[in-house]
């Protein structure tokens, strides 16, 4: 039963062109996720899925397994489930059945191997859950706009306090999937999802714009 890590790193990014090959610190952005996965004691294989020959060449040099992504999986709105399924099809054999897939988005470069391994062990031990996702408290007050007039979701102070206390949002730092219960059932997370609070050591930075990248560069330089 294999545990694999998947780093999806396509060549094109509409909001931040070429972001996966941009140098952050001393390595391309996507390489930081590869490095963390390769250092893991819980992961058997590290896979990089990309349509970019440059990314795949670097991935192989780092020790990861490069998987060429077909053209139909290279658009801006391709769901993660389709990319995961393509990789599962490449690596599932009668001898090697996939148990867990650790999905690491390259836009979250600030992770540590120790906590990543703890997350993998957590799902492995909690067999009633289909997947594990990293979450963080939702600090922002949510509402809606109507002709520039803002309406808060909850009107009473008690409801607002209770909602804030119990409201979390998914981050993209780590998704761990029990393959047979999720991807093979045409679902990314399955029916029972383990909410794993983001460790304090993992900075909640999602690199999606030029501003995000500049912030990440500043953090790396400290």
C-alpha positions as MATLAB code, in Angstrom:
seq = 'XXXXXXXXXXXXXXXXXXXXXXXXXXXXXXXXXXXXXXXXXXXXXXXXXXXXXXXXXXXXXXXXXXXXXXXXXXXXXXXXXXXXXXXXXXXXXXXXXXXXXXXXXXXXXXXXXXXXXXXXXXXXXXXXXXXXXXXXXXXXXXXXXXXXXXXXXXXXXXXXXXXXXXXXXXXXXXXXXXXXXXXXXXXXXXXXXXXXXXXXXXXXXXXXXXXXXXXXXXXXXX';
ca = [
       0.000    0.000    0.000;
       1.690    3.147   -1.252;
       1.530    6.660    0.105;
       2.337    9.183   -2.609;
       2.695   12.941   -2.705;
       1.416   14.874   -5.696;
       2.599   18.385   -6.550;
       0.457   19.789   -9.391;
       2.598   22.401  -11.157;
       1.252   23.542  -14.495;
       3.213   25.977  -16.649;
       0.568   28.647  -17.085;
      -0.918   30.922  -14.438;
      -3.333   33.638  -15.439;
      -2.818   35.885  -12.403;
       0.922   35.291  -11.917;
       2.541   34.091  -15.169;
       5.205   31.424  -14.769;
       4.826   31.374  -10.991;
       5.889   27.758  -10.467;
       9.300   28.495  -12.008;
       9.788   31.802  -10.227;
      12.744   31.712   -7.867;
      11.747   31.951   -4.213;
      14.795   32.013   -1.986;
      17.155   29.620   -3.725;
      14.738   27.433   -5.675;
      11.726   27.551   -8.023;
       8.432   27.936   -6.200;
       7.197   24.394   -6.860;
      10.506   22.907   -5.684;
       9.821   23.889   -2.069;
       6.865   21.488   -1.972;
       8.941   18.770   -3.640;
      11.680   19.204   -1.040;
       9.288   18.877    1.900;
       7.702   15.758    0.418;
      11.053   14.101   -0.321;
      12.131   14.602    3.297;
       8.963   12.952    4.621;
       9.284    9.590    6.363;
       5.650    8.787    5.542;
       5.682    9.284    1.770;
       6.871    6.514   -0.572;
       6.901    8.402   -3.887;
       6.875   12.086   -4.807;
       5.206   12.959   -8.109;
       5.119   16.226  -10.032;
       2.353   16.601  -12.601;
       2.971   19.293  -15.211;
       2.623   20.225  -18.857;
       5.969   22.045  -18.680;
       9.081   20.177  -19.805;
      11.214   22.598  -17.770;
       9.294   21.875  -14.577;
       9.397   18.122  -15.196;
      13.148   18.230  -15.871;
      13.808   20.075  -12.606;
      11.467   17.741  -10.722;
      13.410   14.711  -11.954;
      16.725   16.305  -10.991;
      15.404   16.833   -7.470;
      14.441   13.175   -7.113;
      10.715   13.370   -7.866;
       8.859   11.365  -10.501;
       7.763   13.563  -13.420;
       4.346   12.937  -14.976;
       3.481   14.697  -18.219;
       0.014   16.190  -17.972;
      -2.186   15.752  -21.072;
      -3.335   18.883  -22.866;
      -6.951   18.403  -21.754;
      -5.847   18.844  -18.127;
      -3.958   22.096  -18.683;
      -6.705   24.729  -18.593;
      -7.323   27.346  -15.906;
     -10.464   25.680  -14.566;
      -9.374   22.049  -14.438;
     -10.460   20.561  -11.086;
      -7.872   18.965   -8.824;
      -9.872   15.744   -8.908;
      -9.148   15.262  -12.626;
      -5.405   15.790  -12.119;
      -5.362   13.403   -9.157;
      -7.261   10.755  -11.091;
      -4.797   10.961  -13.988;
      -1.889   10.310  -11.605;
      -3.699    7.478   -9.819;
      -4.265    5.761  -13.157;
      -0.517    5.939  -13.862;
       0.563    4.394  -10.576;
      -2.104    1.893   -9.584;
      -1.138   -1.699  -10.373;
      -2.046   -5.087   -8.951;
       1.251   -5.032   -7.045;
       1.072   -1.417   -5.885;
      -2.301   -0.257   -4.632;
      -2.390    3.386   -3.600;
      -3.497    3.991   -0.031;
      -3.028    7.733    0.500;
      -2.361   10.677   -1.773;
      -0.855   13.791   -0.203;
      -1.817   16.730   -2.400;
       0.604   19.654   -1.961;
      -0.246   22.845   -3.800;
       3.027   24.588   -4.798;
       1.502   27.983   -3.943;
       1.982   27.170   -0.236;
       5.769   26.937    0.209;
       5.915   27.448    3.985;
       5.514   23.976    5.456;
       7.649   21.709    7.642;
       8.180   17.980    7.185;
       7.596   17.156   10.865;
       4.044   18.498   10.897;
       3.326   17.084    7.441;
       4.221   13.604    8.691;
       2.011   14.158   11.740;
      -0.923   14.999    9.452;
      -0.365   11.838    7.387;
      -0.220    9.698   10.525;
      -3.380   11.367   11.820;
      -5.423   10.283    8.799;
      -3.818    6.835    8.684;
      -4.840    6.235   12.306;
      -8.346    7.699   11.972;
      -9.729    5.124    9.562;
     -13.316    6.428    9.722;
     -12.268    9.510    7.737;
     -11.914    9.667    3.965;
      -9.586   12.654    3.856;
      -7.780   15.300    5.875;
      -7.681   19.009    5.034;
      -5.776   21.850    6.670;
      -8.014   24.529    8.176;
      -7.616   27.842    9.938;
     -10.067   30.010   11.916;
     -12.070   32.330    9.683;
     -11.307   35.773   11.094;
     -13.035   37.870    8.487;
     -16.620   38.950    8.933;
     -18.623   37.768    5.955;
     -21.513   39.524    4.279;
     -23.044   40.403    0.927;
     -23.224   43.494   -1.253;
     -26.339   44.967   -2.833;
     -25.785   48.206   -4.797;
     -22.755   48.989   -2.618;
     -24.782   48.410    0.562;
     -23.174   45.791    2.769;
     -25.267   43.300    4.745;
     -23.653   41.208    7.452;
     -24.585   37.534    7.375;
     -25.770   37.395   10.995;
     -27.610   40.272   12.619;
     -27.519   39.369   16.294;
     -24.309   39.757   18.307;
     -24.762   36.331   19.850;
     -25.024   34.691   16.443;
     -21.952   36.582   15.228;
     -19.884   35.509   18.235;
     -20.974   31.880   17.946;
     -20.391   31.817   14.194;
     -16.914   33.309   14.527;
     -16.001   30.821   17.249;
     -16.979   27.783   15.193;
     -16.157   28.944   11.683;
     -13.060   27.630    9.933;
     -11.924   27.807    6.343;
      -9.913   25.341    4.286;
      -6.378   26.341    3.404;
      -4.467   24.852    0.485;
      -1.479   23.700    2.509;
      -2.276   20.002    2.553;
      -5.013   17.652    1.379;
      -4.539   13.996    2.265;
      -6.852   11.637    0.433;
      -7.700    8.022    1.106;
      -7.604    7.087   -2.564;
     -10.203    4.314   -2.603;
     -12.750    6.455   -0.708;
     -12.207    9.679   -2.636;
     -10.614    9.735   -6.092;
     -11.823    6.260   -7.048;
     -15.328    7.355   -6.004;
     -15.164   10.516   -8.123;
     -14.821   12.736   -5.061;
     -11.877   14.858   -3.917;
     -12.625   14.736   -0.179;
     -15.208   11.982    0.266;
     -17.989   12.100    2.850;
     -16.025   12.243    6.089;
     -13.379   14.962    6.207;
     -10.914   15.385    9.078;
     -10.302   19.086    9.808;
      -6.635   19.526   10.737;
      -5.798   22.937   12.297;
      -2.918   24.638   10.526;
       0.277   24.516   12.650;
       1.540   27.878   13.878;
       4.849   27.205   12.121;
       3.093   27.053    8.726;
       2.627   30.566    7.398;
      -0.767   31.091    5.809;
       0.511   32.554    2.543;
      -1.121   31.487   -0.723;
       0.918   32.770   -3.673;
      -1.566   33.752   -6.353;
      -0.587   37.329   -7.258;
       2.531   39.458   -7.626;
       1.844   40.945   -4.191;
       1.680   37.469   -2.636;
       5.005   36.561   -4.210;
       6.679   39.733   -2.929;
       5.438   38.962    0.590;
       6.799   35.410    0.326;
      10.150   36.752   -0.871;
      10.297   39.105    2.107;
       9.555   36.248    4.502;
      12.212   34.042    2.894;
      14.810   36.767    3.255;
      14.329   37.073    7.033;
];
